[in-house]
Each structure stands twice: as structure tokens, then as C-alpha cells.
Amino acid sequence: MNALLYVPWLIKEIVVSAVSLAASALKPRTGFDPVVVNYPLRVRSQWQIFWFSTSITVTPGTLSLGLREPERPGDPTILLVQAVHGSDPRQVIEDLADMEGRLAPSVRNQELLLADDYFRRVS
């Protein structure tokens, strides 16, 4: 893990997310539009998956909900993630891809396998 760069970046993201979430909560129209996305992991080791899912959960407004094993050989493991500000689910996935790439720079250039059914609204 690229800890010397990742940890300070994660701390900044936690602070920025906390301020944004608090500001949204104080508005009459919060902008909360929860969504659950099925994020196809590019990281493979249990250690990387642990740190990635933990990083998501400690960031205000997001929560790692669990893992789905691949349906077919070669398919990625899916991480279910809930995001409070989910009006643009593709942006949520892009932000997760950025976080994953910062955690494990070796996956940055790997293709992110997405399908239209990778996100759904939370009622």
C-alpha cells in the first residue's frame, strides 16, 4: 500500500466529506439521494480489499455493505457501497475508482468493468 501518500489523502477526504455532509444536513433540501452501487473491485488481495472497504466506511456519507463473489471465473468481486449523495451513481463509481487507485496505484490503468445494473436507488 502506498501509505505515505494514501493516509494523508484519506484524512483530507474524511474532513471534506464530513463538512459537506453536515452542510447538506442543515439545508431545507438536503440533496440526499441514497444509492447502492455494485463496485467491481480491481484490487485482489484480502489486505487491499480490507483497507479499501474500511476507507469507504470511515468516509462520511458512504458505507461498505458487503462483498459478492464473482459469478463466473474471471469476473471481479463486487463491493456493495451505499452513498448518501448518489444523484449521479456513475460519479460515485468514479470516486470509488479514484480511491482504489490511490490505495493501490497498480490498478489505476486497469479497466473498470461496469454494467448499467451496477447501481440502484435506495427508497
DSSP file with accessible surface (Angstrom, degrees, kcal/mol):
  #  RESIDUE AA STRUCTURE BP1 BP2  ACC     N-H-->O    O-->H-N    N-H-->O    O-->H-N    TCO  KAPPA ALPHA  PHI   PSI    X-CA   Y-CA   Z-CA
    1    1 A M              0   0  107      0, 0.0     2,-1.8     0, 0.0     3,-0.2   0.000 360.0 360.0 360.0 143.9    0.0    0.0    0.0
    2    2 A N    >>  +     0   0   58    101,-1.2     4,-2.7   100,-0.2     3,-1.2  -0.409 360.0 162.2 -85.9  59.5    1.2    3.5   -0.8
    3    3 A A  H 3>  +     0   0   41     -2,-1.8     4,-2.1     1,-0.3    -1,-0.2   0.803  61.0  60.6 -60.3 -38.9    0.6    4.5    2.8
    4    4 A L  H 34 S+     0   0  159     -3,-0.2    -1,-0.3     1,-0.2    -2,-0.1   0.800 120.2  27.7 -64.7 -27.4    2.7    7.7    2.9
    5    5 A L  H <> S+     0   0  119     -3,-1.2     4,-1.4    97,-0.1    -2,-0.2   0.778 121.3  53.2 -96.8 -35.8    0.5    9.3    0.2
    6    6 A Y  H  X S+     0   0    4     -4,-2.7     4,-2.9     2,-0.2     5,-0.2   0.926 102.6  53.7 -70.8 -46.4   -2.7    7.5    0.8
    7    7 A V  H  X S+     0   0   67     -4,-2.1     4,-2.6     1,-0.2     5,-0.2   0.937 110.7  45.1 -61.4 -48.4   -3.3    8.2    4.6
    8    8 A P  H  > S+     0   0   75      0, 0.0     4,-2.2     0, 0.0    -1,-0.2   0.922 114.8  50.0 -61.7 -38.6   -3.0   12.0    4.3
    9    9 A W  H  X S+     0   0   29     -4,-1.4     4,-2.4     2,-0.2    -2,-0.2   0.930 110.9  49.4 -62.4 -43.6   -5.2   12.0    1.3
   10   10 A L  H  X S+     0   0   22     -4,-2.9     4,-2.5     2,-0.2    -1,-0.2   0.915 108.9  52.0 -63.4 -42.1   -7.8    9.8    3.1
   11   11 A I  H  X S+     0   0   99     -4,-2.6     4,-2.2     2,-0.2    -1,-0.2   0.931 110.1  49.3 -60.5 -43.3   -7.8   12.1    6.1
   12   12 A K  H  X S+     0   0  104     -4,-2.2     4,-2.8     1,-0.2     5,-0.2   0.934 110.9  50.1 -61.0 -43.1   -8.4   15.1    3.9
   13   13 A E  H  X S+     0   0   48     -4,-2.4     4,-2.7     1,-0.2     5,-0.2   0.877 108.4  52.6 -64.4 -38.0  -11.3   13.2    2.2
   14   14 A I  H  X S+     0   0   49     -4,-2.5     4,-2.3     2,-0.2    -1,-0.2   0.934 112.5  44.8 -63.0 -44.0  -12.8   12.4    5.6
   15   15 A V  H  X S+     0   0   84     -4,-2.2     4,-2.5     2,-0.2     5,-0.2   0.946 114.6  47.6 -66.1 -47.0  -12.7   16.0    6.6
   16   16 A V  H  X S+     0   0   79     -4,-2.8     4,-2.5     1,-0.2    -2,-0.2   0.927 114.2  47.5 -61.2 -44.0  -14.1   17.3    3.3
   17   17 A S  H  X S+     0   0   28     -4,-2.7     4,-2.7    -5,-0.2     5,-0.2   0.891 110.7  51.8 -65.3 -39.1  -16.9   14.7    3.3
   18   18 A A  H  X S+     0   0   42     -4,-2.3     4,-2.5    -5,-0.2    -2,-0.2   0.930 112.2  45.3 -63.9 -44.4  -17.8   15.5    6.9
   19   19 A V  H  X S+     0   0   95     -4,-2.5     4,-2.6     2,-0.2     5,-0.2   0.934 114.9  48.2 -65.2 -43.7  -18.1   19.2    6.2
   20   20 A S  H  X S+     0   0   55     -4,-2.5     4,-2.4    -5,-0.2    -2,-0.2   0.920 113.2  47.2 -63.2 -43.4  -20.1   18.6    3.0
   21   21 A L  H  X S+     0   0   42     -4,-2.7     4,-2.3     2,-0.2    -1,-0.2   0.918 112.9  48.7 -65.9 -42.6  -22.4   16.1    4.7
   22   22 A A  H  X S+     0   0   55     -4,-2.5     4,-1.2    -5,-0.2    -2,-0.2   0.923 111.7  49.4 -63.6 -43.0  -23.0   18.5    7.7
   23   23 A A  H  X S+     0   0   47     -4,-2.6     4,-0.5     1,-0.2     3,-0.4   0.915 111.7  49.2 -63.0 -41.2  -23.7   21.4    5.4
   24   24 A S  H >< S+     0   0   12     -4,-2.4     3,-1.2     1,-0.2    -1,-0.2   0.896 106.9  55.4 -63.7 -41.0  -26.2   19.3    3.4
   25   25 A A  H 3< S+     0   0   56     -4,-2.3    -1,-0.2     1,-0.2    -2,-0.2   0.773 104.5  54.5 -65.0 -25.6  -28.0   18.2    6.5
   26   26 A L  H 3< S+     0   0  153     -4,-1.2    -1,-0.2    -3,-0.4    -2,-0.2   0.582  91.4  91.2 -85.5  -9.9  -28.5   21.8    7.6
   27   27 A K  S << S-     0   0  120     -3,-1.2     3,-0.2    -4,-0.5     4,-0.0  -0.572  81.6-126.8 -84.7 149.3  -30.2   22.8    4.3
   28   28 A P  S    S+     0   0  134      0, 0.0     2,-0.8     0, 0.0    -1,-0.1   0.895 111.5  42.1 -59.8 -38.8  -34.0   22.5    3.9
   29   29 A R  S    S-     0   0  221      1,-0.1    -3,-0.1     2,-0.0    -2,-0.1  -0.878  79.9-169.5-108.9  98.2  -33.4   20.4    0.7
   30   30 A T        -     0   0   46     -2,-0.8    -1,-0.1    -3,-0.2     3,-0.1   0.737  25.3-134.5 -64.0 -28.2  -30.5   18.2    1.8
   31   31 A G        +     0   0   50      1,-0.3     2,-0.3    -3,-0.1    56,-0.3   0.541  49.7 154.6  80.7   4.9  -29.7   16.8   -1.6
   32   32 A F        +     0   0   81     -8,-0.1    -1,-0.3    53,-0.1    53,-0.2  -0.537   9.3 162.3 -68.6 126.6  -29.6   13.3    0.0
   33   33 A D  B     -a   85   0A  56     51,-2.6    53,-1.1    -2,-0.3    50,-0.1  -0.615  27.4-151.1-144.5  74.0  -30.3   10.8   -2.8
   34   34 A P        +     0   0   39      0, 0.0    88,-1.9     0, 0.0     2,-0.3  -0.177  19.7 174.4 -60.7 143.2  -29.1    7.5   -1.5
   35   35 A V  E     -BC  83 121B   1     48,-2.0    48,-2.7    86,-0.2     2,-0.5  -0.976  25.9-141.1-142.7 150.1  -27.9    4.9   -3.9
   36   36 A V  E     -BC  82 120B  12     84,-2.9    84,-2.4    -2,-0.3     2,-0.4  -0.984  23.2-165.4-111.7 125.8  -26.3    1.5   -3.7
   37   37 A V  E     -BC  81 119B   0     44,-3.1    44,-2.5    -2,-0.5     2,-0.8  -0.872  20.1-137.5-110.7 145.9  -23.6    0.8   -6.3
   38   38 A N  E     -B   80   0B  28     80,-4.6    42,-0.2    -2,-0.4    -2,-0.0  -0.899  27.4-161.2 -97.6 102.4  -22.1   -2.5   -7.2
   39   39 A Y  E     -B   79   0B   0     40,-3.1    40,-3.0    -2,-0.8     2,-0.8  -0.785  11.9-138.9 -94.1 119.1  -18.4   -1.7   -7.5
   40   40 A P  E     -B   78   0B   2      0, 0.0    38,-0.2     0, 0.0    73,-0.1  -0.642  26.5-132.6 -78.4 109.8  -16.3   -4.2   -9.4
   41   41 A L        -     0   0    2     36,-2.8    36,-0.3    -2,-0.8    72,-0.1  -0.358  26.8-176.7 -66.1 139.0  -13.0   -4.4   -7.5
   42   42 A R        +     0   0   21     34,-0.1    -1,-0.2    -2,-0.1     2,-0.1   0.644  67.0  84.3-100.9 -27.5   -9.7   -4.2   -9.2
   43   43 A V        -     0   0    2      1,-0.1    58,-0.0     5,-0.1    57,-0.0  -0.488  57.2-176.0 -71.6 151.0   -7.7   -4.9   -6.1
   44   44 A R        +     0   0  142     -2,-0.1    -1,-0.1    32,-0.1     2,-0.0   0.713  45.5  91.2-121.3 -33.9   -7.4   -8.6   -5.3
   45   45 A S  S  > S-     0   0   51      1,-0.1     4,-2.6     4,-0.0     5,-0.2  -0.356  74.4-126.0 -73.5 150.1   -5.6   -9.2   -2.0
   46   46 A Q  H  > S+     0   0  149      1,-0.2     4,-2.7     2,-0.2     5,-0.2   0.872 112.0  55.7 -58.6 -36.9   -7.7   -9.6    1.2
   47   47 A W  H  > S+     0   0  154      2,-0.2     4,-2.4     1,-0.2    -1,-0.2   0.937 109.6  44.4 -62.4 -46.9   -5.5   -6.8    2.7
   48   48 A Q  H  > S+     0   0   50      2,-0.2     4,-2.6     1,-0.2     5,-0.2   0.908 113.5  50.2 -65.9 -42.0   -6.3   -4.4   -0.1
   49   49 A I  H  X S+     0   0   11     -4,-2.6     4,-2.7     2,-0.2     5,-0.3   0.922 110.5  51.2 -63.1 -41.1  -10.0   -5.2    0.0
   50   50 A F  H  X S+     0   0  100     -4,-2.7     4,-2.4    -5,-0.2    -2,-0.2   0.951 113.4  43.5 -59.7 -49.8  -10.0   -4.7    3.7
   51   51 A W  H  X S+     0   0   80     -4,-2.4     4,-2.5     2,-0.2    -2,-0.2   0.886 114.7  49.9 -67.1 -37.2   -8.3   -1.3    3.5
   52   52 A F  H  X S+     0   0    0     -4,-2.6     4,-2.0     2,-0.2    -2,-0.2   0.963 114.2  43.0 -66.0 -49.6  -10.5   -0.2    0.6
   53   53 A S  H  X S+     0   0   26     -4,-2.7     4,-2.1     1,-0.2    11,-0.3   0.889 115.3  50.3 -66.2 -35.4  -13.8   -1.2    2.2
   54   54 A T  H  X S+     0   0   43     -4,-2.4     4,-2.3    -5,-0.3    -1,-0.2   0.916 108.0  53.1 -67.0 -41.4  -12.7    0.3    5.6
   55   55 A S  H  X S+     0   0    1     -4,-2.5     4,-0.8     1,-0.2    -2,-0.2   0.892 109.4  49.4 -60.4 -40.3  -11.7    3.6    3.9
   56   56 A I  H >< S+     0   0    1     -4,-2.0     3,-0.8     1,-0.2     6,-0.3   0.940 111.2  48.9 -63.6 -46.0  -15.1    3.8    2.3
   57   57 A T  H 3< S+     0   0   62     -4,-2.1    -2,-0.2     1,-0.2    -1,-0.2   0.855 109.0  51.2 -67.6 -34.3  -16.8    3.2    5.6
   58   58 A V  H 3< S+     0   0   72     -4,-2.3    -1,-0.2    -5,-0.1    -2,-0.2   0.643  91.4  90.4 -79.2 -10.9  -14.8    5.8    7.6
   59   59 A T  S X< S-     0   0    9     -4,-0.8     3,-1.8    -3,-0.8   -45,-0.1  -0.745  90.6-114.0 -85.6 118.5  -15.6    8.4    4.9
   60   60 A P  T 3  S+     0   0   42      0, 0.0     3,-0.1     0, 0.0    -2,-0.1  -0.230  98.3  26.7 -54.5 136.1  -18.8   10.2    6.0
   61   61 A G  T 3  S+     0   0   19      1,-0.2    23,-2.8    -4,-0.1     2,-0.3   0.347 108.6  82.2  94.5  -5.5  -21.7    9.6    3.6
   62   62 A T  E <   -D   83   0B  39     -3,-1.8     2,-0.3    -6,-0.3    -1,-0.2  -0.954  51.1-175.4-131.7 153.9  -20.5    6.2    2.4
   63   63 A L  E     -D   82   0B  72     19,-2.0    19,-2.9    -2,-0.3     2,-0.5  -0.968  24.0-133.7-150.6 127.3  -20.8    2.7    3.7
   64   64 A S  E     -D   81   0B  23    -11,-0.3    17,-0.2    -2,-0.3     3,-0.1  -0.726  23.2-176.9 -77.9 126.3  -19.4   -0.6    2.6
   65   65 A L  E     -     0   0B  85     15,-3.4     2,-0.3    -2,-0.5    16,-0.2   0.684  47.8 -68.5-101.3 -22.9  -22.2   -3.1    2.7
   66   66 A G  E     -D   80   0B  26     14,-1.0    14,-3.0     2,-0.0    -1,-0.4  -0.902  46.4 -80.9 154.8 177.6  -20.6   -6.4    1.7
   67   67 A L  E     -D   79   0B  66     -2,-0.3     2,-0.5    12,-0.2    12,-0.2  -0.867  21.2-155.9-114.5 147.2  -18.9   -8.4   -1.0
   68   68 A R  E     -D   78   0B 142     10,-2.8    10,-2.8    -2,-0.3     3,-0.1  -0.992  23.6-129.8-120.1 123.8  -20.4  -10.5   -3.8
   69   69 A E        -     0   0  137     -2,-0.5     8,-0.1     8,-0.2    10,-0.0  -0.325  40.0 -83.9 -68.2 154.3  -18.2  -13.3   -5.1
   70   70 A P        -     0   0   48      0, 0.0    -1,-0.1     0, 0.0     7,-0.1  -0.278  28.3-148.1 -59.1 141.7  -17.7  -13.5   -8.9
   71   71 A E  S    S+     0   0  172      5,-0.2    -2,-0.1     1,-0.2     6,-0.0   0.811  83.7  24.5 -78.4 -33.5  -20.5  -15.3  -10.8
   72   72 A R  S >  S-     0   0  149      4,-0.1     3,-2.2    -3,-0.0    -1,-0.2  -0.948  99.9 -86.5-130.1 152.4  -18.1  -16.6  -13.5
   73   73 A P  T 3  S+     0   0  135      0, 0.0    -2,-0.1     0, 0.0     0, 0.0  -0.301 116.3  24.7 -56.4 136.0  -14.3  -17.2  -13.5
   74   74 A G  T 3  S+     0   0   74      1,-0.4    -3,-0.0    -4,-0.0     0, 0.0   0.204  92.7 121.3  92.1 -17.5  -12.5  -14.0  -14.4
   75   75 A D    <   -     0   0   46     -3,-2.2    -1,-0.4     1,-0.1     2,-0.1  -0.493  67.2-107.9 -73.2 151.8  -15.3  -11.7  -13.2
   76   76 A P        -     0   0   11      0, 0.0     2,-0.2     0, 0.0    -5,-0.2  -0.401  28.1-105.1 -77.6 156.0  -14.4   -9.2  -10.5
   77   77 A T        -     0   0   22    -36,-0.3   -36,-2.8    -7,-0.1     2,-0.5  -0.587  40.1-132.6 -69.8 141.1  -15.5   -9.5   -6.9
   78   78 A I  E     -BD  40  68B  22    -10,-2.8   -10,-2.8    -2,-0.2     2,-0.5  -0.871  13.2-157.3-104.9 130.8  -18.3   -6.9   -6.3
   79   79 A L  E     -BD  39  67B   3    -40,-3.0   -40,-3.1    -2,-0.5     2,-0.5  -0.933  14.6-141.3-103.7 122.5  -18.2   -4.5   -3.3
   80   80 A L  E     -BD  38  66B   9    -14,-3.0   -15,-3.4    -2,-0.5   -14,-1.0  -0.755  25.4-177.9 -84.7 127.2  -21.7   -3.1   -2.4
   81   81 A V  E     -BD  37  64B   0    -44,-2.5   -44,-3.1    -2,-0.5     2,-0.4  -0.993  17.9-151.8-131.6 130.2  -21.4    0.5   -1.4
   82   82 A Q  E     -BD  36  63B  55    -19,-2.9   -19,-2.0    -2,-0.4     2,-0.4  -0.860  13.7-170.4 -99.0 135.3  -24.1    2.9   -0.2
   83   83 A A  E     -BD  35  62B   4    -48,-2.7   -48,-2.0    -2,-0.4     3,-0.3  -0.993  18.9-154.7-126.2 130.0  -23.6    6.6   -0.9
   84   84 A V  S    S+     0   0   36    -23,-2.8   -51,-2.6    -2,-0.4     2,-1.3   0.909  96.0  51.9 -68.3 -43.1  -25.9    9.3    0.6
   85   85 A H  B    S+a   33   0A  70    -24,-0.3     3,-0.3   -53,-0.2    -1,-0.3  -0.649  72.2 140.1 -94.0  80.4  -25.1   11.8   -2.2
   86   86 A G        +     0   0    0     -2,-1.3    -1,-0.2   -53,-1.1   -54,-0.1   0.054  17.2 120.5-114.6  26.6  -26.0    9.4   -5.0
   87   87 A S  S    S+     0   0   87      1,-0.3    -1,-0.2   -56,-0.3    -2,-0.0   0.800  87.4  38.7 -62.7 -24.9  -27.8   11.6   -7.6
   88   88 A D  S >> S-     0   0   84     -3,-0.3     4,-1.7     1,-0.1     3,-0.7  -0.794  71.5-178.8-123.4  87.3  -25.0   10.6  -10.1
   89   89 A P  H 3> S+     0   0   13      0, 0.0     4,-2.3     0, 0.0     5,-0.2   0.836  82.0  57.9 -58.7 -33.1  -24.2    7.0   -9.5
   90   90 A R  H 3> S+     0   0   94      1,-0.2     4,-2.5     2,-0.2     5,-0.1   0.890 104.9  51.3 -65.6 -34.6  -21.5    7.0  -12.2
   91   91 A Q  H <> S+     0   0   76     -3,-0.7     4,-2.7     2,-0.2    -1,-0.2   0.891 107.0  53.9 -66.9 -38.5  -19.8    9.8  -10.3
   92   92 A V  H  X S+     0   0   15     -4,-1.7     4,-2.3     2,-0.2    -2,-0.2   0.946 110.6  46.5 -58.3 -46.2  -19.9    7.7   -7.1
   93   93 A I  H  X S+     0   0    2     -4,-2.3     4,-2.6     1,-0.2    -2,-0.2   0.914 111.3  51.3 -64.8 -40.5  -18.2    4.8   -9.0
   94   94 A E  H  X S+     0   0  115     -4,-2.5     4,-2.1     1,-0.2    -1,-0.2   0.906 110.0  49.7 -62.7 -40.3  -15.6    7.2  -10.5
   95   95 A D  H  X S+     0   0   87     -4,-2.7     4,-2.3     2,-0.2    -1,-0.2   0.897 110.8  49.5 -65.8 -39.1  -14.9    8.5   -7.0
   96   96 A L  H  X S+     0   0    9     -4,-2.3     4,-2.9     2,-0.2    -2,-0.2   0.906 109.4  52.2 -65.1 -39.8  -14.5    4.9   -5.7
   97   97 A A  H  X S+     0   0   16     -4,-2.6     4,-2.5     2,-0.2    -2,-0.2   0.895 108.6  51.1 -63.2 -38.0  -12.2    4.1   -8.6
   98   98 A D  H  X S+     0   0   66     -4,-2.1     4,-1.9     2,-0.2    -2,-0.2   0.940 111.6  47.1 -63.3 -46.2  -10.1    7.1   -7.7
   99   99 A M  H  X S+     0   0   14     -4,-2.3     4,-2.3     2,-0.2    -2,-0.2   0.930 112.5  49.2 -60.8 -45.4   -9.9    6.0   -4.1
  100  100 A E  H  X S+     0   0    0     -4,-2.9     4,-2.8     1,-0.2     7,-0.2   0.909 110.8  50.9 -62.4 -40.0   -9.0    2.4   -5.1
  101  101 A G  H  < S+     0   0    1     -4,-2.5     7,-0.3     1,-0.2    -1,-0.2   0.826 110.1  49.2 -67.4 -31.7   -6.3    3.8   -7.5
  102  102 A R  H  < S+     0   0   86     -4,-1.9  -100,-0.2    -5,-0.2    -1,-0.2   0.865 113.3  47.0 -73.6 -36.5   -4.8    5.9   -4.7
  103  103 A L  H  < S+     0   0    2     -4,-2.3  -101,-1.2     1,-0.3    -2,-0.2   0.922 132.2  17.7 -67.4 -45.3   -4.8    2.9   -2.4
  104  104 A A    ><  -     0   0    4     -4,-2.8     3,-2.4    -5,-0.2     4,-0.3  -0.793  67.6-173.4-131.2  85.5   -3.2    0.6   -5.0
  105  105 A P  G >  S+     0   0   56      0, 0.0     3,-1.4     0, 0.0     4,-0.4   0.760  79.2  74.4 -54.5 -21.9   -1.6    2.6   -7.8
  106  106 A S  G 3  S+     0   0   96      1,-0.3     3,-0.3     2,-0.1    -5,-0.1   0.720  95.3  50.5 -65.5 -17.8   -1.0   -0.7   -9.7
  107  107 A V  G X  S+     0   0    5     -3,-2.4     3,-1.8    -7,-0.2    -1,-0.3   0.526  80.6  96.8 -97.0  -5.3   -4.7   -0.8  -10.6
  108  108 A R  T <  S+     0   0  121     -3,-1.4    -1,-0.2    -4,-0.3    -2,-0.1   0.838  88.5  41.8 -53.7 -39.1   -5.1    2.7  -11.9
  109  109 A N  T 3  S+     0   0  168     -4,-0.4    -1,-0.3    -3,-0.3     2,-0.3   0.432  90.9 108.0 -93.1   3.0   -4.7    1.7  -15.5
  110  110 A Q  S <  S-     0   0   86     -3,-1.8     2,-0.1     1,-0.1   -68,-0.0  -0.593  79.4-105.3 -79.6 141.8   -6.9   -1.4  -15.3
  111  111 A E        -     0   0  155     -2,-0.3     2,-0.7     1,-0.1    -1,-0.1  -0.363  25.5-132.6 -65.4 140.0  -10.2   -1.2  -17.0
  112  112 A L        -     0   0   37     -2,-0.1     2,-0.9    -3,-0.0    -1,-0.1  -0.871  18.1-140.8 -95.4 114.0  -13.2   -0.8  -14.7
  113  113 A L        +     0   0   80     -2,-0.7     2,-0.3   -73,-0.1    -2,-0.0  -0.685  31.7 174.2 -82.5 107.7  -15.8   -3.3  -15.8
  114  114 A L        -     0   0   71     -2,-0.9     2,-0.3   -75,-0.1   -75,-0.1  -0.861  17.4-172.9-117.6 150.0  -19.2   -1.6  -15.4
  115  115 A A    >   -     0   0   36     -2,-0.3     3,-1.8     1,-0.0     4,-0.1  -0.941  38.0-113.0-133.2 156.6  -22.8   -2.5  -16.3
  116  116 A D  G >  S+     0   0  122     -2,-0.3     3,-0.6     1,-0.3    -1,-0.0   0.769 114.9  60.5 -61.9 -24.2  -25.9   -0.4  -16.2
  117  117 A D  G 3  S+     0   0  117      1,-0.2    -1,-0.3   -80,-0.0    -3,-0.0   0.251  74.0 100.7 -89.3  18.0  -27.3   -2.6  -13.4
  118  118 A Y  G <  S+     0   0   44     -3,-1.8   -80,-4.6   -81,-0.1     2,-0.3   0.431  82.7  42.6 -83.9   3.6  -24.4   -1.8  -11.1
  119  119 A F  E <   +C   37   0B  57     -3,-0.6     2,-0.3   -82,-0.3   -82,-0.2  -0.997  59.6 179.4-147.2 151.9  -26.4    0.8   -9.2
  120  120 A R  E     -C   36   0B 130    -84,-2.4   -84,-2.9    -2,-0.3     2,-0.1  -0.992  31.8-104.9-149.8 149.4  -29.9    1.1   -7.7
  121  121 A R  E     -C   35   0B 109     -2,-0.3     2,-0.5   -86,-0.2   -86,-0.2  -0.426  26.4-133.7 -72.3 147.3  -31.8    3.7   -5.8
  122  122 A V              0   0   51    -88,-1.9    -1,-0.0    -2,-0.1   -40,-0.0  -0.894 360.0 360.0-101.4 125.4  -32.5    3.3   -2.1
  123  123 A S              0   0  164     -2,-0.5   -88,-0.0   -88,-0.0     0, 0.0  -0.566 360.0 360.0 -85.6 360.0  -36.1    4.0   -1.1
